[in-house]
Amino acid sequence: MAAKKTVEPVTDNLKRCAWCGSDPLYTKYHDEEWGKTVHDDKVLFEFLVLESAQAGLSWITILRRRENYRKAFANFDVKKVAAMTADDVERLMQDEGIIRNRLKIKTTISNAQLFIAVQKEFGSFDKYLYSFMPHGKPFNNQSSTFAVSTPVSDAIAKDMKKRGFKFFGTTICYAYMQAVGMVNDHVVGCSFK
């Protein structure tokens, strides 16, 4: 059963979606990034890396390591990540600033290679993603419950799996869509909707 969406007042007289609580890092992410539409492939790749790393973990765990991921993965330069080698995997396995999961690290590299292939096929990763969106535009979700997937996230995840992407099932895909503003799930009453 999905949780009810709620709005939580905060000390600065603004109302925020309850999920971000009062952690300053979480509220900054909520206020400045979550649900804001992104069309820049570099940022789309960054969130692909971060959301894939988050699989099985909490988002705040990854958000707290974001700068370490930026350093570890060449400032999210997709071409540099795609060119990483087995030696890089071993080096990253020693990096305490990221999640040291061999499969996730290797997947980041292979997902970068697949990301580039999608860019070549569609002209950009953004064009690929928006080819799944109704009318090619982001949408607002006015539901009173948190969705964990939608038919659009199902379709994107299924196609990406067929292309070889890993750690990007429909639930991670939907979280990704929220993060990059393909869907705006800020609750009614949130000052940042």
N, C-alpha and C positions, 0 to 999 in steps of 0.2 A: 504494500500500500504506500503510495507516495505521500510525503509530508506536506502539510499545508504551508503555503507561502505566507510569510509574515514580514512585517516591517518593524524594525527596531529603532527607536529614537536614540540619538547619541548626544553627547554633551555639546556639540557645536550647533545644535538646533536643526540639524539635517536628519532626515530619516533614510535608513539604509536597509537593504535586504538583510534579514536576520542571519543568513549563513555566514556573513563576514565577521560577525561578533565585534569585538573591540580591539583585536590585535592590530596595531598600527600598519603593519605590512599588508595585512588582509584588507583593511579599510582603504588604504592607498590604492591597492590593486582594484578593488571594487569601484572606487570613485573615478579612477583615471583610465582604466583599461577594459574591465569586464563589460561586454555588451557593446563596445565601441567598434564600429565597422573598420576592418583592416583590409586593404587591397595590396599591400606591399609583400611580395614573395619572401623577402628576407624575414619579416616578422611572422609570416605564415609558417615558414620553416622553423623558426624559433619555437613557436607554440606546438608544432608537430613533435619536436624533440622533447619539450617539457611535458606535454600531455602523455606521450608514449612512456616517458620515464615515470609518470605518476601512476601508471597501471598498478592497481593493488595497494596503493599508498594514498595518503591524504594530499590534497592540493597544497596545503600550507607547508608540508614537508618539502615539496619541490620548489615552491615559491621562495622558501628560505635559502635554497641552494642555487637559485637562478643565476646569480653572478658567478658562482663556481662553474656552472654549466657553460656560461658565456666564455669563460677563460678556457675551459677544457675542450670546448668544441669550436675553436677558432672564431669566436664572436658570431657564431651561427652562420658562417660563410659556407653555404651548401657545397660548393665545389671543393673547398679544403676538407670538409668533413667526408665527402664522398671519396676522396683520395687517401683517407687514413688507412693505415696498414695494421698487420698483426702486432707490430711493435707498439703502435699507438694504443691498441686495445690493452696490451700489457701495462703500458704507462698509465692509462686511465683506470685500470684495475687497482692501482696504488693511490689514486686521487681520493682522499677522504672527503673532499668537498662535494662529490657527486654520489649518486647511488651506484655502488660498485657491484653491479650485476652484469656479468659477462654477456649474457644474452641481450640485455637491454643496450649495452654499449655497442655490440656488433650490429644490433638492429638499427641503432641510430645511423651507423655508417651505411648499411644497405638501404635504409629508408631515404637517405640523402641521394644515393644513386638513383633510386626510383623516382624521387622528387624531380631530379633533373630530367629524367626520361619523360615525365608528365609535362614539364615545362616545354620540352622540345615538341611534344605532340600537340599541345593546346596553345602554345605561345606564352603561357604563364600558369603557375599553379592556381592562381586566383581565378582565371578563366575556367579551369577545370572544375574547381569547387562550385562556382556559380552556375555551371551548366546543370547542376542538380537542383538549383533553387527555383521555386515558383516565380515566374516572370524575371528570373535572373537577379533578384533583389533579396536583401535581408528581410526577415519578418519579425514582428513582435509577437510574443507569446503571452496572452492575457489569462492563462490558466490559473486556477487557484491552488494547483498542486505542482510540485517540481517534476518535470519530465526527466527521464533518464535516457530516452531515445525517442525518435520520431521516424516516420517513413523516409524522410530525407536523410537522416543520419544512418538509417538502415541501408539505404541505397548507396551512399558514399562509402560506408565501411565495407559493404559487399564488393563494390568495384575496386576499392583499394586493396582488399585482400586478394582479389583475382589478379591484381597487378604485382602482388608479392609483398606489400606493406605488412608489417607486423606491429603488435601492440597498439592496434587502432580499430578495435571493435566498435559496435554502435554506441555503447555508453561513453567510451573515450571520445569518439567522434562527436557526440552531442556536446560534451564538455568543451571540446575544441571549438565547435560552432559558437558556443556561448562566449568563449574567451576572445574570439576574433570578430565578434559582432555579426555573425551570419544570422543569429537569432538573439533578440533582446529579451531576456527573462527577468529583468528588474521588475519587482512586484509593483502593483498599483500603489501609489503613495510613497514610493522610494523617490528621494530627491534627485536621483541620478538616472531615472528612467529615460 
